[in-house]
Amino acid sequence: MFEKNEKGEHEFGHAFLSVNVAKIPIIAGGYKVNSDDIFLSNLKNISYPTHYEVGNLLAQLLGYEINEPNLKENIFYIQGVDIAGNAGFIEITKKDNISFKEIQN
């Protein structure tokens, strides 16, 4: 938070659509969970987990399966704060290393 972006501008909070904000890690834990818990084991095996991937694991934990027909392997999107999509998005390609494409408006 309050980091400067590549243009030297301050970014205040998680509402900014930028690579800096996209790299903020997701932290997860469990209450009274043993080390061989399937959910946490699967979560640990995801490199740079996205909200989508964590949501899929939670759905599985609750007995549901998410079938996203538009899903492309290793491609994820981070939307801006406008739920209609008018604030742009960042495309993430996940392979051995994560790469971020330019912000789309």
Beta strands, then each sheet from edge to edge (+ up, - down):
strand 1: 3-4
strand 2: 10-11
strand 3: 75-79
strand 4: 89-94
strand 5: 98-100
sheet 1: 1+ 2-
sheet 2: 3+ 4- 5+
end
